[in-house]
Amino acid sequence: MNWRAIFETGLKYEAFLEAHGTDVHRDRWRAVYESAALTEAQRSLLAGFTRQMNVLCLSGAWCGDCVNQCPIMQRIAEAGPRIDLRFIDRDVNPDLRSELAINGGQRVPVVVFLAEDFLECGRYGDRTLGTYRRMAAAQLGPACPTGVSPADRTATQLVTQEWLDEFERIQLMLRLSARLRQLHGD
């Protein structure tokens, strides 16, 4: 995949919603965006990122999972000056949709993390572990062990932390990369 070319076709958050969302979609995304707050420690972590991260999110403005996660990613990108986040609509990009299929399905959101030179570093999606745990507990009942989720966190806070953990994991991968350390002399 030519990730640079694909990334360059991606849209920033507001432009994506304007191009692909209805007023109802935009209202739903706005509500989650407004409820998704980063803690001071989370903002500090993101502000300390030193490597450029290009983050491509295959999404759908209509998608409930995207509604509940993409605004959180936007909050993370806003707090991380080294993060360039772009969105691509799943339904108008069939080749990318096929490339990023998960478990044989056309799921969204799916994120591709790219280095500054657009080498792929990782993929993540369609739901976070905490979301799957909640779904399993609700749909499969007590016969399905789901691990332990912190009881004092709201769903949005948990999903925010899980996405932040993935952004941090990729940042550390980039920061510790021998080829990038040699390139940057650090």
C-alpha positions in Angstrom: 0.0 0.0 0.0 1.2 3.5 -0.8 0.3 4.9 2.6 1.6 8.4 1.9 -0.8 8.7 -1.1 -3.7 7.3 0.8 -3.0 9.5 3.8 -2.9 12.6 1.7 -6.4 11.9 0.5 -7.6 11.8 4.1 -9.5 14.6 5.7 -9.2 16.4 9.0 -11.9 15.7 11.5 -14.3 18.6 10.7 -13.8 18.3 7.0 -14.6 14.6 7.2 -17.8 15.2 9.1 -18.8 18.0 6.7 -18.1 15.8 3.6 -19.6 12.6 4.9 -22.0 13.3 7.7 -25.5 14.6 8.0 -26.6 17.1 10.7 -27.7 14.1 12.8 -24.3 12.4 12.4 -22.4 15.6 13.3 -24.6 16.1 16.4 -23.8 12.6 17.6 -20.0 13.0 17.1 -20.2 16.4 18.8 -21.8 15.0 21.8 -19.1 12.4 22.3 -16.4 15.0 21.5 -17.8 17.2 24.2 -17.9 14.4 26.8 -14.4 13.1 26.0 -12.0 15.0 28.2 -8.3 14.2 28.7 -6.8 14.4 32.1 -3.8 16.7 32.7 -1.5 13.7 32.9 -2.9 12.4 29.6 -2.4 15.8 27.9 1.1 16.0 29.3 2.0 12.6 28.0 0.8 13.6 24.5 2.6 16.9 24.6 5.8 15.0 25.3 5.7 12.9 22.1 8.8 13.6 20.0 8.2 11.5 16.9 5.8 12.5 14.1 2.9 10.1 13.9 0.6 10.0 10.9 -2.6 8.3 11.9 -5.1 7.2 9.3 -8.6 6.3 10.4 -11.0 4.4 8.1 -14.4 5.4 9.3 -18.0 6.1 8.6 -19.9 9.1 9.9 -23.0 6.9 10.2 -21.2 4.3 12.3 -22.0 4.0 16.0 -18.6 2.6 16.9 -17.0 5.5 15.0 -19.3 7.9 16.9 -18.0 6.5 20.2 -14.3 6.5 19.3 -13.3 8.9 16.5 -14.1 12.1 18.6 -11.8 10.6 21.3 -9.1 10.1 18.7 -9.6 13.8 17.7 -9.1 14.9 21.3 -5.9 12.8 21.5 -4.6 14.4 18.2 -5.4 17.9 19.4 -3.3 17.3 22.5 -0.4 15.8 20.7 1.3 18.3 18.4 3.3 15.4 16.8 0.1 13.6 15.7 -1.5 14.2 12.3 -4.9 12.5 12.2 -6.8 12.0 9.0 -10.1 10.3 8.3 -11.1 8.3 5.2 -14.7 7.2 4.5 -15.0 3.4 4.3 -17.7 3.4 1.7 -16.0 5.5 -0.9 -12.7 3.6 -0.6 -13.4 -0.1 -1.5 -9.7 -1.0 -2.0 -8.8 0.4 1.5 -11.9 -1.2 3.0 -10.8 -4.6 1.7 -7.2 -4.1 2.9 -8.3 -3.2 6.4 -11.0 -5.9 6.8 -11.1 -7.5 10.3 -12.2 -11.0 10.8 -13.6 -11.0 7.3 -15.8 -8.0 8.0 -15.8 -4.4 6.7 -15.5 -3.0 10.3 -14.8 0.6 11.3 -13.1 2.4 12.8 -9.8 0.9 11.8 -6.7 3.0 12.4 -3.4 2.6 10.6 -0.4 4.2 12.5 2.3 5.4 10.2 5.8 6.7 10.9 7.0 10.1 9.7 8.1 8.5 6.4 4.8 6.6 6.1 6.0 3.2 7.0 3.3 1.2 8.7 3.7 0.7 12.5 0.5 -0.8 13.5 -3.3 -1.2 13.0 -6.0 -1.0 15.7 -9.7 -1.3 15.6 -12.7 -1.9 15.5 -13.5 -1.7 19.2 -11.3 -1.5 22.3 -11.0 -4.3 24.8 -13.2 -2.6 27.3 -15.9 -2.2 24.8 -15.7 -5.9 23.9 -15.8 -6.8 27.6 -18.9 -4.8 28.2 -20.5 -6.3 25.1 -19.6 -9.9 26.1 -21.0 -9.4 29.6 -24.2 -8.1 28.2 -24.7 -10.5 25.4 -23.0 -13.7 26.7 -23.8 -13.3 30.4 -21.9 -14.6 33.4 -20.7 -17.8 31.6 -18.3 -15.6 29.6 -15.3 -14.4 31.7 -14.4 -11.0 30.5 -11.6 -9.8 32.8 -11.8 -7.0 35.2 -12.8 -3.5 34.1 -12.3 -0.6 36.5 -15.7 0.1 38.1 -15.1 3.7 38.7 -14.5 4.7 35.0 -17.2 5.7 32.6 -17.2 3.9 29.2 -15.9 7.1 27.5 -13.0 7.4 30.0 -12.1 3.8 29.5 -12.2 4.0 25.7 -10.1 7.2 25.9 -7.5 5.5 28.0 -7.4 2.4 25.7 -6.9 4.6 22.6 -4.3 6.7 24.4 -2.4 3.5 25.4 -2.3 2.5 21.7 -1.1 5.9 20.6 1.6 5.8 23.3 2.6 2.3 22.3 3.2 3.4 18.7 5.0 6.6 19.9 7.4 4.4 22.0 7.9 2.1 19.0 8.9 5.2 16.9 11.0 6.7 19.7 13.0 3.5 20.2 13.3 2.7 16.5 17.0 2.2 15.6 16.5 3.6 12.1 14.7 6.7 13.4 17.2 7.2 16.3 20.0 7.1 13.7 18.1 9.5 11.4 17.5 12.0 14.3 20.8 11.5 16.1 19.2 10.6 19.4 
